[in-house]
Amino acid sequence: MNVLSLFDGMSCGRIALEKAKVKVDNYFSSEIKPYAIAIANKNYPQDECNRLGDITKIDGLELPKIDLIIGGSPCQDFSGANKNRLGVEGIKSGLFYEYIRLLQELRVKNPDVIFFLENVRMKKDQQDIISELLGCEPIVINSELVAPHLRHRLYWTNIKNVDAPTDLGLNLNDFLDSGYADRIKARTLLESDSRPLSTPIKMCHRYFNSGFTTLIFKSKAHYLELKRHFDWNFKQLSAKEIDEKIGNIYGMDIYDGVRYMNNREREACQTVPSGYTDGLTQNQAACLLGDGWTIDVIAHFFKNLK
């Protein structure tokens, strides 16, 4: 089997194929982020000679016959976290059309090439554009079924007979190196999760008042005491108001020990093999894991390739 992985990141597609026990002869990939390529080469040195670089410079007609094309095109212009969503007209998410171009070029040598495309939830009109061009509706799966974090995603594919995986009922607390999470599942992983704000109180302010980040507390008792203190003193304040008031609040040491997840815990959330991102900084690993795939979801699809 020859595979072409677009927007390859750290080669999550390669991990999923391996986990699904699908034999790969050649894994061609397109990625431009240097540390993503480096960590992929560290784990799969056999693929290094097939790194193709910038997707816009790949000629599908020059590649050998490809059996499977996969990818998760950039989501920034689709995501609800972006107030100015331009969809497929955006600079980043518009790279989706490069996926379509290459799929069409690959069909010259192999009309039956299998395709697999992932992206975030998006406006219905944008979803319909993708569905029309690929000729199928997306399968909707939340990673929480097979992982200890939330990740609601759309998957377009012509792989047959794929249903949602069985809910394994996993709890984030069972995957922590230490401490306590007040949520059963981690929130969707983001690159910014690895960047502690200037103070622990601001980390808590963002956590309790927004839909982003996952915080780990020293214990359940620590969480309960901290939450009472936060609700009493800061819940209704803006970040600026907290800065103005913080020096006059007693008991601020309760916020000591609050942390974000570490790399190993993020790997567990994405069902990536433990240690896969070793050698990367916290920011780099959080970036790649936040942009990457939940391996067990993708392997669930790829098992049907056989």
C-alpha positions as CSV (number, residue, x, y, z in Angstrom):
1,M,0.0,0.0,0.0
2,N,1.2,3.5,-0.9
3,V,-0.1,6.3,1.3
4,L,-0.1,10.0,0.8
5,S,-0.6,12.0,4.0
6,L,-1.3,15.7,3.6
7,F,-1.0,18.2,6.5
8,D,0.9,15.3,8.1
9,G,1.9,17.0,11.4
10,M,3.8,14.5,13.4
11,S,2.5,11.5,11.3
12,C,-0.6,10.6,13.3
13,G,-1.8,8.8,10.2
14,R,1.2,6.6,10.3
15,I,0.6,5.7,13.9
16,A,-3.0,4.9,13.3
17,L,-2.2,2.7,10.3
18,E,0.3,0.8,12.4
19,K,-2.3,0.4,15.2
20,A,-4.9,-0.8,12.8
21,K,-2.3,-3.4,11.6
22,V,-2.4,-2.1,8.0
23,K,0.8,-2.8,6.1
24,V,2.3,0.3,4.5
25,D,4.9,0.0,1.8
26,N,5.5,3.7,1.2
27,Y,4.3,6.6,3.3
28,F,4.6,9.9,1.5
29,S,3.8,13.0,3.5
30,S,3.5,16.8,3.2
31,E,4.4,19.0,6.1
32,I,6.3,22.3,6.6
33,K,6.7,22.6,10.4
34,P,10.3,21.7,11.1
35,Y,9.8,20.2,14.6
36,A,6.8,18.2,13.3
37,I,8.9,16.7,10.6
38,A,11.8,16.1,13.1
39,I,9.6,14.1,15.5
40,A,8.0,12.1,12.7
41,N,11.5,11.2,11.4
42,K,12.6,10.3,14.9
43,N,9.7,7.8,15.2
44,Y,9.5,6.7,11.6
45,P,13.0,7.2,10.1
46,Q,12.0,4.8,7.2
47,D,9.7,7.6,5.9
48,E,12.3,10.4,5.9
49,C,13.1,10.0,2.2
50,N,9.4,10.4,1.3
51,R,8.8,13.8,3.0
52,L,7.5,16.1,0.2
53,G,7.3,19.4,2.0
54,D,4.9,22.2,0.9
55,I,1.6,20.8,-0.3
56,T,1.3,23.5,-3.0
57,K,4.4,22.3,-4.7
58,I,3.4,18.6,-4.9
59,D,2.5,17.3,-8.4
60,G,0.2,14.3,-7.9
61,L,0.9,13.1,-11.4
62,E,4.6,12.6,-10.6
63,L,3.8,10.3,-7.6
64,P,3.6,6.5,-7.9
65,K,0.1,5.0,-7.7
66,I,-1.4,6.0,-4.4
67,D,-3.9,3.7,-2.7
68,L,-4.8,6.0,0.3
69,I,-4.8,9.8,0.6
70,I,-5.4,11.1,4.2
71,G,-5.3,14.5,5.9
72,G,-6.7,17.0,8.3
73,S,-6.7,20.4,6.5
74,P,-6.2,23.5,8.6
75,C,-9.2,24.4,10.7
76,Q,-8.5,28.0,11.7
77,D,-11.0,29.6,9.3
78,F,-13.7,27.0,10.1
79,S,-13.4,26.9,13.9
80,G,-16.0,28.6,16.2
81,A,-13.1,29.9,18.2
82,N,-12.4,32.3,15.3
83,K,-14.8,35.2,15.2
84,N,-14.0,36.1,11.6
85,R,-14.6,32.7,10.0
86,L,-13.9,32.8,6.3
87,G,-14.2,29.1,5.8
88,V,-12.7,27.7,2.5
89,E,-12.1,31.3,1.4
90,G,-9.6,31.7,4.3
91,I,-5.9,31.6,3.7
92,K,-5.3,28.6,5.9
93,S,-8.5,26.6,5.6
94,G,-8.5,27.3,1.8
95,L,-5.7,24.8,1.6
96,F,-8.5,22.2,1.6
97,Y,-8.6,22.8,-2.2
98,E,-5.0,21.5,-2.4
99,Y,-6.3,18.2,-1.0
100,I,-9.0,18.2,-3.6
101,R,-6.5,19.0,-6.4
102,L,-4.2,16.2,-5.4
103,L,-7.1,13.7,-5.0
104,Q,-8.1,14.5,-8.6
105,E,-4.6,14.1,-9.8
106,L,-4.1,10.7,-8.0
107,R,-7.3,9.4,-9.6
108,V,-5.6,9.6,-13.0
109,K,-3.5,6.6,-12.0
110,N,-5.9,5.0,-9.5
111,P,-9.6,5.9,-10.0
112,D,-10.4,3.8,-6.9
113,V,-8.0,5.7,-4.5
114,I,-9.4,5.7,-0.9
115,F,-9.7,9.1,0.7
116,F,-9.9,10.2,4.3
117,L,-10.3,13.9,5.5
118,E,-10.8,15.3,9.0
119,N,-11.8,18.7,10.2
120,V,-13.6,20.5,13.0
121,R,-17.3,21.3,13.4
122,M,-18.2,24.2,11.1
123,K,-21.0,26.1,9.6
124,K,-23.4,24.0,7.5
125,D,-22.7,25.9,4.3
126,Q,-19.0,25.2,4.6
127,Q,-19.6,21.5,5.5
128,D,-21.7,21.2,2.4
129,I,-19.0,22.6,0.2
130,I,-16.6,19.9,1.3
131,S,-19.3,17.2,1.1
132,E,-20.2,18.1,-2.4
133,L,-16.6,18.0,-3.6
134,L,-15.9,14.7,-1.9
135,G,-19.2,13.1,-2.8
136,C,-20.1,12.0,0.7
137,E,-21.4,13.3,4.0
138,P,-19.1,13.4,7.1
139,I,-19.2,10.9,9.9
140,V,-19.4,12.7,13.2
141,I,-17.4,11.2,16.1
142,N,-16.3,12.7,19.4
143,S,-13.0,11.3,20.7
144,E,-14.5,11.1,24.2
145,L,-15.7,7.6,23.2
146,V,-12.2,6.2,23.1
147,A,-10.1,8.8,24.9
148,P,-10.1,10.9,28.1
149,H,-10.8,14.2,26.3
150,L,-13.4,15.9,24.2
151,R,-12.8,16.3,20.5
152,H,-15.9,16.6,18.3
153,R,-14.7,16.1,14.6
154,L,-16.1,15.5,11.1
155,Y,-14.6,12.7,9.0
156,W,-15.2,12.4,5.2
157,T,-14.2,9.1,3.7
158,N,-15.1,6.4,1.2
159,I,-14.0,3.7,3.6
160,K,-17.0,1.5,3.9
161,N,-19.1,0.3,6.9
162,V,-17.7,2.6,9.6
163,D,-19.8,3.2,12.7
164,A,-19.0,5.1,15.8
165,P,-16.7,3.2,18.1
166,T,-17.9,1.8,21.4
167,D,-17.8,4.2,24.4
168,L,-15.0,3.0,26.7
169,G,-16.0,5.3,29.5
170,L,-12.5,6.6,30.2
171,N,-11.9,9.1,32.9
172,L,-9.1,11.8,32.7
173,N,-8.1,11.2,36.4
174,D,-7.0,7.7,35.5
175,F,-4.4,9.1,33.1
176,L,-2.8,11.8,35.2
177,D,0.7,11.5,36.6
178,S,-0.5,13.3,39.7
179,G,-3.2,15.6,41.0
180,Y,-6.9,15.8,40.4
181,A,-9.2,17.0,37.5
182,D,-12.7,18.2,38.3
183,R,-13.8,17.0,34.8
184,I,-14.3,13.4,33.6
185,K,-12.9,14.4,30.2
186,A,-10.2,17.0,29.3
187,R,-11.3,19.9,27.2
188,T,-10.2,19.9,23.5
189,L,-6.4,20.1,23.4
190,L,-5.0,23.4,22.2
191,E,-1.5,24.6,21.6
192,S,-2.1,27.4,24.1
193,D,-2.7,24.8,26.9
194,S,1.0,24.7,27.4
195,R,1.5,28.4,28.0
196,P,0.8,29.2,31.6
197,L,-0.7,32.7,32.0
198,S,1.2,35.2,34.1
199,T,-0.3,34.0,37.4
200,P,-2.2,30.9,38.6
201,I,-5.2,33.1,39.3
202,K,-5.4,34.1,35.6
203,M,-5.1,30.4,34.6
204,C,-8.1,29.7,36.9
205,H,-10.0,32.8,35.6
206,R,-9.6,31.5,32.0
207,Y,-10.5,27.9,33.0
208,F,-13.6,28.7,35.0
209,N,-14.9,31.5,32.8
210,S,-14.3,30.1,29.3
211,G,-14.5,26.9,27.3
212,F,-10.8,26.5,27.0
213,T,-7.9,24.7,28.7
214,T,-7.8,21.9,31.3
215,L,-6.4,22.5,34.8
216,I,-5.0,20.0,37.2
217,F,-5.3,20.6,40.9
218,K,-3.2,19.0,43.7
219,S,-6.2,17.0,45.0
220,K,-10.0,17.1,45.2
221,A,-9.8,18.9,48.5
222,H,-7.5,21.5,46.9
223,Y,-9.9,22.0,44.0
224,L,-13.0,22.4,46.3
225,E,-11.2,25.0,48.5
226,L,-9.8,26.9,45.5
227,K,-13.2,26.9,43.7
228,R,-14.9,28.4,46.8
229,H,-12.2,31.1,47.1
230,F,-12.4,31.9,43.3
231,D,-16.2,32.1,43.3
232,W,-16.3,34.3,46.3
233,N,-13.6,36.7,45.2
234,F,-13.1,36.7,41.4
235,K,-15.9,35.0,39.6
236,Q,-17.7,38.1,38.4
237,L,-14.5,40.1,37.7
238,S,-12.7,40.7,34.4
239,A,-9.0,40.0,34.1
240,K,-8.2,43.7,34.5
241,E,-10.4,44.0,37.6
242,I,-8.5,40.9,39.1
243,D,-5.2,42.7,38.6
244,E,-6.6,45.7,40.5
245,K,-8.0,43.7,43.3
246,I,-5.6,40.8,43.7
247,G,-3.3,42.5,46.2
248,N,-6.1,43.0,48.7
249,I,-7.3,39.4,48.8
250,Y,-6.4,37.1,51.6
251,G,-5.5,33.4,51.0
252,M,-4.0,33.7,47.5
253,D,-1.6,30.9,48.2
254,I,-4.5,28.5,47.6
255,Y,-3.7,28.9,43.9
256,D,-0.2,27.5,44.2
257,G,0.2,24.1,42.6
258,V,-2.4,24.5,39.8
259,R,-1.0,23.3,36.5
260,Y,-1.7,22.4,32.9
261,M,-1.3,18.8,31.6
262,N,2.2,17.6,30.8
263,N,3.2,16.1,27.5
264,R,2.7,12.5,28.6
265,E,-0.8,13.3,29.8
266,R,-1.6,15.0,26.5
267,E,-0.3,12.0,24.6
268,A,-2.7,9.8,26.6
269,C,-5.6,12.1,25.7
270,Q,-4.8,11.7,22.0
271,T,-4.0,7.9,22.5
272,V,-0.6,8.6,21.1
273,P,2.1,6.2,22.2
274,S,3.7,7.4,25.5
275,G,7.0,9.1,24.8
276,Y,6.3,9.8,21.1
277,T,6.8,13.6,21.5
278,D,10.0,13.2,23.7
279,G,12.6,15.8,22.6
280,L,10.0,18.5,22.0
281,T,9.4,21.5,24.3
282,Q,6.0,21.8,26.1
283,N,4.9,24.3,23.5
284,Q,5.9,22.2,20.5
285,A,4.3,19.1,21.9
286,A,1.1,20.9,22.8
287,C,1.0,22.4,19.3
288,L,1.4,19.0,17.5
289,L,-0.9,17.1,19.8
290,G,-3.5,19.9,19.7
291,D,-3.4,19.9,15.9
292,G,-3.1,16.1,15.7
293,W,-5.6,13.2,15.6
294,T,-6.9,10.9,18.3
295,I,-5.2,7.8,17.1
296,D,-7.8,5.3,18.3
297,V,-10.5,7.1,16.4
298,I,-8.5,7.1,13.1
299,A,-7.4,3.4,13.7
300,H,-11.1,2.6,14.0
301,F,-11.6,3.8,10.5
302,F,-8.5,2.3,9.1
303,K,-9.3,-1.2,10.4
304,N,-11.9,-1.4,7.7
305,L,-9.3,-0.9,5.0
306,K,-8.4,-4.6,5.4
